[in-house]
Amino acid sequence: MDDQDPALRLVHLLRAITVELDLFGAEFADGNGLHPTDVRALIHLLDASRADLIATPGRLGSQLGLNSASVTALIDRLERLGLVRRERDTHDRRRVLLAVEDKAVALGWSFFGPLINNMVAAMRSFDDAELTTVLRFLVEMRDAAAAGRQAQREGAT
C-alpha cells in the first residue's frame, strides 16, 4: 500500500493512539499493583455496567480470551484488591455475577479523569455532524478490528 493513501495514514494514526492509550493504561496498572489484563477486565466490566449488560466470569473470559482457571485467578485478584465483587444471580443462584466496586471507579477517575477531560475538551471543537461521522468511523474501525481478531483466532485453530 501507498504510505500517502489517506486511509493508510488513518490506520497508522489509530495505531499510534492505541499505543499511547496502552502506555497510559500500563502506567495506571503499574502504579496500582495491577496487571494490564486486570485493567482490561475492569474496562470490560465498566462497559458492561454502562450498557446494562450482565457481567459473568464466562462472558469476561470470552472477552479477554482467557480460560476458566485464568478468569477465576483474575477475579480473585481483583476481589482481594477490593475492586470487584462476586454476587449470586437472584434469578439463577448457580450463576455468579460480577460488579465493579466504587473503589475501582474512584481509582480509575483519579488517574484517567484528567485524560478523559482533555479528550472531551478536544472534541468540543467539532460540531454535531462531525462527531456523528467520527463516531460512525470509530465503530466501524472497532468492528473491523474485532472481526480481524476473530478471523486470526479461527485461522490459528
RACORPE-V551358 format. One record per helix or strand of 2 or more residues. SS is the DSSP state (a for helix, b for strand). FROM is the first residue (numbers start at 1). LEN is the number of residues. If there is no record, write none. Layout:
BEGIN
ss/from/len
SS/FROM/LEN
SS/FROM/LEN
END
This chain:
BEGIN
ss/from/len
a/6/26
a/36/15
a/57/8
a/68/13
b/84/5
b/96/5
a/102/22
a/128/29
END
